[in-house]
Amino acid sequence: MITKQSIKKIVFDEGADLCGVASVDRFSGAPEGFNPKDIYDKTQSVLVFSKRLPVESLFAQSCVPYTHTNSLVTQIVDNLTFTLSIRFEDLCIKNVPIHSDDPYEYFDTERARGQGILSMRHAGYLAGLGVLVKNTLLINEKYGNMIQIGALLLDIPLESDELADYFECPAGCELCMDACPVNALDGTTVNQKHCRPLSNYKTEKGYILKKCYECRKACPVFNGIRKI
């Protein structure tokens, strides 16, 4: 018998560090065109999972280790998404895998603002994996913001996991905003036009580097709420 517990066991057995489920009804507030049903109209549940990132790459004097780590974990999550999709197909669960990062269709050239077909951080929140904070990242109780998220849209109904409620940014905390060298954060959103030149910095040779991640590093719970 297929249950939420049996599905989550498969996800953890395949190597995920976190896993949660959100009924598609929880996405009713998604912008038009970005609801799971806009991607796959048979969606009844969204399965969300993540892998953790090694922490100390944040503190290397060069941005190359963090760029490499970020690239690797994105590939790992995408590979995991593919593996899970095949496994669930074998169980006669129809599903659509959602990539962890690029590519995406929507891009506002004037504002340099891109938007994935599914907001992974919001999906993570709705599936109980964490809470959204002022730097716009998802914070998990155990792993902080050092997680990369993947998702599958499932055609079967599953009960949603409880929303996380273990942390909110302190009212006066603006450490992430103060740390941003281009003032791209306002506590609610990120100005991608300001952020993008550093977060996706192109070298003369053509490499794309994650040259700035100060908002991630400055958060007092970047490495987990239980660790502070």
N, C-alpha and C positions, 0 to 999 in steps of 0.2 A: 504493500500500500504506500502511495506517495503522500508524504506529510511534509509540513514545513521543517520539522526536525530532521527527517531523512534527507531533504534537499540541502539543508545547512551542513549536515555531516559530510556530504559529498564535497561541498565547497571547502570546508576545513581540511578534509583529507587531501585535497589537491593543493593545499599550501596557503590558503588565505589566512590572514591574521585576524580579520574582522568580517562579520557577515550579518546582514539584516534584511528585512523584507518590509516593503511598503505596498499596500493596496493601491491600485491606480487611482482610486477615489481621493487619496491624499494629494494628488497633483492637480486638483481642480483649480488652484490659483496660478498655475503655470501660464506664461504668456501664450497667446495664440500662435500655433505652429511649433511649440516646444513642449507640449504635453506628450507623455509616452504614447498615447493613442494617435497622435499626429505622426508618430514614427512607425507604429505598428498597431493597426486598429483592433487587433485581437488581444491586446495587452489587458491582463487582469491584475497582475502583480509585477512589481519591480524588485528584482533580487540585486542587492548591492553588497559589494565586498571590497576589501582593500588589502594592500601589502604595506608593511612599514618600510621607512627609509632609514639607512644608517645615519645616526645623529651627527657624528663629529665632522662630517663633510661640510657642515655649515660653518665651521670655524677654521677651515684651511685658509691660508693667506692668499691662495689662488682660487679663482672661481671654477677652475676646470674640474676638480674632484666632485664638486656638487653638481655641475652640469652633467658629468658622466653618470653619477649616481641617479640623478633625476631621469636621464634618458634610459638607463638600464631598467629602473623600476617601472617605467611606463611600458617598456617592451614586455616585462615579466607579467604585468597585469593584463595586457592585451593577449598574451599567450594563454594566461589562465582563463580569460574570458572565452577564447576559442575552444580550449579543452572542455570547459564546462558546457558550452553550447552543444558540442558533440555528445557528451555524456547524457545530457538531458534529452536530446533527440532520440538517443537509444532507449530512453525510458518513455518515449512517446509524449514528451512535453515539448510542444512547439515553443520556440523562443527566437529572439533576435538579439545578438550580441551588440553592445554599445562600446565603442572604443574609449580609451581612457583620456585621450587628449585630442590632438589633431587627427584627421581634418575636420573642418566644419564648413557649413554653407554660408551662414550669415556673416557679413563683414561690412561695417559702416566705415568707409574710407575716410570721411571727414573727421570722425572721432577716433579712428584707428581701433575700433571696438569689434572684437570677434565674439561669437557666442556659439557654443556647441549645441548640437541638436537636443541634448539633454544636459541640464546643469547637474554635474556630478556631485558638487558640494551640497546642493539642495536635495538631491536624491539620497545622499548619505545622511543628511539630517532627517528626512522623512522616514528613513529606514532605521533610525535609532542609533546610527554609528557615532554621532557626536552633535555638537552645537556650533552654530555659526557665530563668529566673533567680529570685532571691529576691523580686523585686517582682511575680512571677507573669507578667511579660511575656515575649514571645518576642524574643530578641536575634539579629539577623542580623549576619554578619561585616562586611558593607559598609555597611548602613543602620542598624545598632543596633536600638533599639526603635521607631523612627519609621516603622513600616509598618502598613498596614491589609490584612487578609487576606480573600480570597474563596475559594470552593471549588465544585467540581462533582463529583457522584457519577456515575461512568461505569459502563456495563454491560459494558465490555471489560477483559480482564486486561492489566495493564501492569507492568513490572518496577519495583519501588520504587527511589527514589533513596537514596543512602547517607545515614545520619543525620549531622547536623553534630556535630562533637566538638571544635570549636576554642576553646571557652571555658567555664569554670565560675566562678561567683562565688568570689572568694578566701574562704578559711575565716573570716577575721575581718571581712570587709566587711559592714557593716550600714547603709550610707549611706541606702539607700532606706527602711529601717525607721525610722531616726533622723529622716528628713525628713518622715515622715507626721505631720501635725498631730493626727490622731485615733487614732494607734497601731493602725491597722487591719491591719498586716502582721506576720507572725510568721516570715517566711523561707520559708514553704511555701504558705500560703494568704492570702487577703484576707478580712477581716470586712466583708462588704458592708453590714451594718447600720450600721457606723461610717463606711464610705467613701462610701456613696451620697448622703448629704445634701450633700456638697461636690462629688463628681464629677458629680452630676446636680442642681445647685442651681437651684431655681425662683425666679425674681424675682417681685416684686409684680405685674408686668404679665403674668406667665405664661410668660416665656421660660425655657428650660432651658439653663443654662450649665455648661460644664466648668470649675468654679471651682478645682479642685485637681488637679494632675498632678505633684506634687512627687516622687513615687516614680519617675516616668519621667525627670524632669529630673535627679535626684540621681545616677542610675546613671552610673558613670564611662565606660561604653561605650554611652551612650544614642544616640550618633551614629556608631556603628560601631567595631568592635574595631581595625581597622587605623589608626584616626585618633588613638588614645591614645598 
